[in-house]
């Protein structure tokens, strides 16, 4: 499964971005999907995940600001990011898998200026 992220960019603090992750070659309907991020000098961390049934879960640092969703018909997962903060600056990665996150995208840069 190939995952391609898009939607990153530069935004001011308080702004919004929506990331997309398009999967090719195979349907993602049976996969759990997730978003992770890695800031410079830091380890990759979990941001949000969504189960096959649509239930989502979030890191405490983004709860109430980020929303993960999926459109199985379009083979796409989204991450709506609101009220962005400078500490949200990172490369954001999409991940997918039937059990755990087996497949990973190349990442998209999100930069939040203060």
C-alpha positions as CSV (number, residue, x, y, z in Angstrom):
1,X,0.0,0.0,0.0
2,X,1.4,3.4,-1.0
3,X,0.4,6.3,1.2
4,X,0.7,9.9,-0.1
5,X,0.3,12.9,2.3
6,X,-0.6,16.4,1.2
7,X,-1.9,19.6,2.6
8,X,1.0,20.7,4.7
9,X,2.4,24.2,4.6
10,X,3.2,27.4,6.5
11,X,0.4,28.9,8.7
12,X,0.3,31.4,11.5
13,X,-0.5,30.4,15.0
14,X,-4.2,30.1,15.5
15,X,-4.7,29.1,11.9
16,X,-5.9,25.8,10.4
17,X,-4.7,23.2,7.9
18,X,-6.2,20.0,6.6
19,X,-3.9,17.1,5.8
20,X,-4.9,14.4,3.4
21,X,-3.5,10.9,3.0
22,X,-4.4,9.0,-0.1
23,X,-3.9,5.3,-0.3
24,X,-3.3,3.5,-3.6
25,X,-3.4,-0.1,-4.7
26,X,-5.6,-1.4,-2.0
27,X,-8.7,-0.4,-0.1
28,X,-8.1,1.0,3.3
29,X,-11.5,0.1,4.6
30,X,-10.2,-2.8,6.7
31,X,-7.2,-0.9,8.0
32,X,-6.7,1.3,11.1
33,X,-5.2,4.6,10.0
34,X,-3.1,7.1,11.9
35,X,-1.2,10.3,11.9
36,X,2.2,10.7,13.5
37,X,4.6,13.7,13.6
38,X,8.2,14.3,14.1
39,X,9.7,17.6,15.1
40,X,13.4,18.4,14.6
41,X,15.5,16.7,17.2
42,X,12.6,14.8,18.6
43,X,11.2,11.3,18.2
44,X,8.2,10.5,16.1
45,X,5.0,10.7,18.1
46,X,1.4,9.6,17.8
47,X,-1.1,12.3,16.9
48,X,-4.4,10.7,16.0
49,X,-5.8,7.3,15.0
50,X,-9.0,6.1,13.5
51,X,-10.3,2.5,13.6
52,X,-12.2,0.7,10.9
53,X,-15.5,1.6,12.5
54,X,-14.6,5.3,12.5
55,X,-13.7,5.6,16.2
56,X,-10.9,8.1,16.7
57,X,-8.4,8.7,19.4
58,X,-6.0,11.5,20.0
59,X,-2.8,12.5,21.8
60,X,-3.5,14.8,24.7
61,X,-1.6,17.6,23.1
62,X,-4.1,17.8,20.2
63,X,-7.4,16.9,21.7
64,X,-10.1,19.4,21.0
65,X,-8.0,21.0,18.2
66,X,-7.4,18.1,15.7
67,X,-10.0,15.8,14.1
68,X,-9.2,12.7,12.2
69,X,-11.7,11.3,9.6
70,X,-11.8,8.8,6.8
71,X,-13.5,8.4,3.5
72,X,-13.2,4.8,2.5
73,X,-14.9,5.4,-0.9
74,X,-12.0,7.8,-1.7
75,X,-9.4,5.7,0.1
76,X,-8.4,8.8,2.0
77,X,-7.9,9.8,5.6
78,X,-7.9,13.4,6.8
79,X,-6.5,15.4,9.7
80,X,-8.2,18.7,10.3
81,X,-6.0,20.8,12.4
82,X,-7.4,23.9,14.1
83,X,-6.0,26.4,16.5
84,X,-2.5,25.5,15.5
85,X,0.4,26.3,17.7
86,X,4.2,26.7,17.0
87,X,4.8,23.5,18.9
88,X,2.7,21.7,16.2
89,X,5.5,22.3,13.7
90,X,6.7,19.0,12.5
91,X,6.7,16.6,9.6
92,X,3.4,14.7,9.6
93,X,3.2,11.1,8.5
94,X,0.3,9.0,7.6
95,X,0.3,5.3,8.6
96,X,-2.0,2.3,8.0
97,X,-2.2,-1.4,8.6
98,X,-4.5,-4.3,9.4
99,X,-2.7,-4.9,12.7
100,X,-0.5,-2.1,13.8
101,X,0.9,0.5,11.4
102,X,2.7,-1.4,8.7
103,X,2.6,1.1,5.9
104,X,3.9,4.7,6.1
105,X,3.9,7.7,3.9
106,X,6.8,10.0,3.1
107,X,5.5,12.9,5.2
108,X,4.3,16.5,4.8
109,X,5.8,19.5,6.5
110,X,3.7,21.6,8.7
111,X,5.2,24.9,10.0
112,X,3.4,27.1,12.4
113,X,4.8,30.6,12.9
114,X,4.3,32.6,16.0
